[in-house]
Amino acid sequence: MDQAPALKQTPLHALHLSLGARMVPFAGYDMPVQFPLGVMKEHLHTRAAAGLFDVSHMGQVVVRAESGSYADAALALEKLVPVDILGLKTGRQRYGFFTAENGGILDDLMITNRGDHLLVVVNAACKDQDVAHMRTNLAGCGVTLLDDRALLALQGPQAETVLASLWAGASGMKFMDVHDAAILGVDCIVSRSGYSGEDGFEISVPAVKAEELAKALLAHPDCEAIGLGARDSLRLEAGLCLYGNDIDTTTSPIEAALDWAIQKVRRPGGERAGGYPGATRIEDDLAQGPIRRRVGLKPEGKAPVRAHAVLYAEGSPESPIGEVTSGTFGPTVEGPVAMGYVPAPFAEPGTRVFAEVRGKYLPLTVTTLPFITTTYKR
Amino acid sequence: MLKFTPEHEWLKLEGDVATVGITAHAAEQLGDLVFVELPEVGAELTKDGNAATVESVKAASDVYCPLDGEVTEVNQAIVDDPSIVNSDPQGAGWFFKLKLKNPSDADELLDEAAYKDLIG
């Protein structure tokens, strides 16, 4: 297997090759798109038992106030993210996004209160830009990219059983809890979260111990290695956004149907309303309703309708109304699934729209997300 | 007689009719197929023109027509169950039958040994 020399490798690269992974370039890393099991079986196995994903390409970043106070770090980050970070309890995690001055999204991220500092996890493709953004704008805070740690995601209904075979504390955690854990004699940080719609965990582990931990998890009969291909179909069935596809600098969080991530305290009338880039635009969208909205799209036929397919209203093949931003075949749904943006009047579930695919107009039904029933351990 | 193209199609030639499919190598590379779109019976196809579309979970791929000809039959079974292409690509997973315009054009295609060399 030839490797492009410019691609970076995660601490699990050698393990992927030894497991027979098919490798592809992704966000500057040489990553496994699938293992010999194949995307379809990897997807179904994750929903039936447990799947192990290498997400070490993502950026793990510590934000620590020079004062040593969590509140100071939280208030600093609230200037970049329209989320209640001050109110986050120790050992709890929350979803958020860096906003742009125009109200668009620079990246989405997970934010954890680690007691006296913040741990944030950002997308691989954006991590250098995110670190620079935080270093420039987080006054009085140190920003450290943890490039000596790997990140493993263990997802699926048997994830708790698999992790508990190495660390008993797994069973006591709830969705979005974050705990310190000594696993195989090494200090890890475990969150009960993920990107599949299933219950599961993400485990931050020192790079030197990553392969040993991955092998120990894979030794469990319920656990299989899963590639980026199934990661994408799993997250799409779960209705979760992929930065760069479903959200970017041209989409406001309200258009993207991420209103739920902006807590009351950061909205107009709240104690710490506004004060982040693009607040005016986002508050306008909240007050008036956005002109377009991200929705689930269920193709009525068997053909997958993929990203960038243009959407049309019924009977109006001359004027586009929107675009599909993610689309694939959903192995659990046993049919094609997609999401995309439509004008607000078309966002009502049950509305029929058409997508142009290879010169044909295929019907899709606007639907609520997710496409599956999520099994988060609340 | 069995022939192959560099685009990973196979042709089984019987008189002036060729049965066309994708090779085991192509099926393996594409992964689990979830959708197949075939040409219409009666369609006049040209060499290297788009003949069919196959989709895996990850992506859509075109299947090209290996020679000029008219589609005389299509394999509805792989439309109903695309996994047949993965399980038996060079048998039950055939795509369509083509009545060749110039049967002698098939001589220019790859034989099995040459195709095997190509895919290494």
Chai-1 contact restraints between the chains, C-beta under 6 A:
chainA,res_idxA,chainB,res_idxB,connection_type,confidence,min_distance_angstrom,max_distance_angstrom,comment,restraint_id
A,G38,B,G31,contact,1.0,0.0,6.0,A-B,restraint_1
A,G38,B,D32,contact,1.0,0.0,6.0,A-B,restraint_2
A,V39,B,G31,contact,1.0,0.0,6.0,A-B,restraint_3
A,V39,B,V57,contact,1.0,0.0,6.0,A-B,restraint_4
A,M40,B,D32,contact,1.0,0.0,6.0,A-B,restraint_5
A,G229,B,K58,contact,1.0,0.0,6.0,A-B,restraint_6
A,S233,B,V57,contact,1.0,0.0,6.0,A-B,restraint_7
A,K302,B,F35,contact,1.0,0.0,6.0,A-B,restraint_8
A,A303,B,F35,contact,1.0,0.0,6.0,A-B,restraint_9
A,P304,B,E55,contact,1.0,0.0,6.0,A-B,restraint_10
A,T328,B,V57,contact,1.0,0.0,6.0,A-B,restraint_11
A,F329,B,V34,contact,1.0,0.0,6.0,A-B,restraint_12
A,F329,B,V57,contact,1.0,0.0,6.0,A-B,restraint_13
